[in-house]
Amino acid sequence: MPDDERVPSPEEMLRVIEEQSVATVKWLHGDPLLLYVPWGTAWLLGFTAFFLHYGLDGHSYAPISQMQALAVLMGAQLVAGAVAAYGIVRMNSLVRGDSQARGAMYGYAWFAGMLLMVIICTRLTMLLPPDESGLLWAGSSLMVVAVLYMAGGAIWLNWPMFFIGAWIAGVDALGVLLGAGWHALLTAVLLGGGFIVAGLWLRRRG
C-alpha cells in the first residue's frame, strides 16, 4: 500500500488532534507577542522619558520636557495600539456567538473606562501642579488598565491575564504613593519590562 494511502495509527491521529487543539487555543487566545510586547515597549520608552524628566529628587536627569515625554509615550502607544489591534482582529476572526458578543462588550468597556478617565483627569488637572497632574493621568490610566485586565481574566478564565492585571494595580498603587518620579521608574521597569517578559514567556509556554 502506498504511503499516502496508509491508514494512520491511533497514536498518529491523537498527535494530530492534540497539535490542532493547541494551535486553535493559541489562535483564540491571541499571540502574546502582539498583545503584550508592543505595550511593554511603549511603556518602557514613554515612562523612561517621564522618569528622566521628573527624576527621583525633583530634578530632571535629562533635558526632556513633560510635553516631550508625553509625545514619546503617546507616539509609542499609538504604534503599540495598532499592532495589538491587528492581533485582536485576527484573534476574533474565528469567534462567533456569545464569545463574540462578550468580546465586543469588553471592548466597549475599555472605551468607556478610558473616556471617563480622560474627563475626570481633564477636570482635575487645572487644580494640580504639573508633576501631580502627570501623576494623576498616569495613575488613573493604569488603574483602568489594571481593572479591565483583571475583568478580562475573569470573563475568559484566563489566569495569566488576571494576575497581570493585579500586578499592574500593585505597581501603580506603589508608584502613586511614592510620587511622580518613582511612578515613572516603576512603570517603565516593572510594567514595561514586565509586559515584554510576560509576552515572551506566554509565547514560549503556549
N, C-alpha and C positions, 0 to 999 in steps of 0.2 A: 504493500500500500504506500503511495507517495506520501512524503512528509506533510504536504499541505492538506491531505485528506485524513490524516491521523486524528483519531478522537482524543482530545486532551484528557489527561488523567484528572481525578478529583482534586489532587493536590495542586495541579496547574490551574484548574478552574478557580479554586479557592484563592490562590495567589492573585489571579487577575481581578477577582471580585474585591479583594482587600485593597489592591492598588487603585482601582477605580473609586472605591469608597473614600480613601484618603484624598485622592485628587478632588472629588466632589466637595468634601468638607473644607478643604483649603480654599476652593473657589468660592463657596458660600460665606466663609468667614473673612474673606479678603486676604490680600497679600500684605503681611505685616511691614514689608519694606516700603510699600506705598502708603500705608495708613499711619505709621509711626515715625519712620526715619525722616521724612520731609519736615514734619513738625518739630522733631528734635533738633534738626539742623537749623531751622528758622529761629527757634528759641535760643539755641546756643549762640548764634550770631547776634540776634537782636538784643538779648538781655546782657550779653557781654559788652555790647556798646553802651547800654544803660549803666552797667557796673563801672565802666571806665569814666562815664560822666559823673556819677554820684560819688564814687569812692566809698571807703568804709569810715572815713573820719571827717566827712563833709567837704573834702577837697577832691577835685577831679584828678584822675590818673592820666588823662589824655585830653587833648583839646577837641572834645566832642560835645556839641550842644545837645540839649534834651530833644530838640526837633530833629537833629541829625540822627540821634539814636533811634527815635521813633520811626524815621524814614527807613533805616536799616531793618527794623523789626517788621514794619508793615510790608515792605517790599519782599522780604523773605517769607512772610506768612502768605502773601498772595501766590507766590510760586508754590509753597507747600500746599495751599488750598487747592490749586489746580491739579497737582499731582494726586492728592488724596481724593479729589472729586472723580478723577479718572478711575482710581481703584474702586471707589464706591459704586460708580455706574457699572463697571464691569462685574462687580460682585452681585448687584441687584438685577442684572440682565436675565438671570435664570430663575429669579424668585417670583412667585405668584401667590395670590390668595391672601390669607391672613398675614403671612410674613411680609408681603409687600406693603400691606396697609400699616403694619406695625413699624416698618422702616420709614414710611412716609410721615407718620405721626411723630416719630423720633426726630426726623429732620426738621419738622415744623417746631418742635420743642427747642432745638438748637437756635433757630432763627428768633423765636420769641424770647428766649433767655438772653441772647446777645443784644437784641433790640432794647429790652428792658434795662440791661446793664448800661448801655450807652445813654439812655435817657436819664437814669439816676446819676451817673458819673458826670454828665454834662451839667446837670442842675447843681451838683455839689462842688464842681471844680473851681468855680469863682469864689468859693468861700475858703479855699485852702491855699497855702504857699505851693510853689511849683513842685518841690520834692514830694510833698504829701499828696498833691494832686496826681502825680505819676504813680505813686504807690496805690492810690485809690483805684486807678484804671487797671493797673497790673493785677492787683489782688482780687478785684471784682471779676475780671475776665477769667482768671484761673479758677475762681470759685465756681463759676458757671460750668467751665470745662470739667472740673472735678466731679460735680454733682451729676452731670449728664453722662460722664463715663461710667460712674457707679450705677446710674439708672439703666444704661445700655447693657452693662454686665448682668443686671438683674433680669432685664427683658429677655435676653438671649441665653441666659445661664452660662455666661462667659466669665469664668473666674479671673483669668488674667486681666480682662478689661476692667472688672470691678476693683481689683487690687491696684491697678494703675491709677484709677480714679481716686482711691483712698490715698495713694502715695502723693498725687498732685495736691490733694487737700491738706495733707500734713506739711508738705514743703511750703505751700502757700501760707498757711497759718503761721508757721515759724518765721518766715520771711517778713510777714506783715508786723509781727511783734518786734522784730529786730530793727526794722527800718528799711528805707528805700535801697540803700547800697547793698545791704545783706540780702534783701529780697531778690535783687537783680542777680547777684552772685549765685545764690542757691538755685534760682530758677534756671540760670544758664547751665550750671554744672549738673545738678541733681535731676532736673526735668529735661533740659535739652539733651545733655549727655545720656540721661536715663532712658529717654524715648529712643535714642539711637541704639542703645544696648538692647532694649526690650524688643525693638523691631528685628534686630539681627538674631536674638535668641529665639523669638517666636517663630521666625522663618526656619531656623535650623531645627527647632523642636517639631515644627509641622512636617 
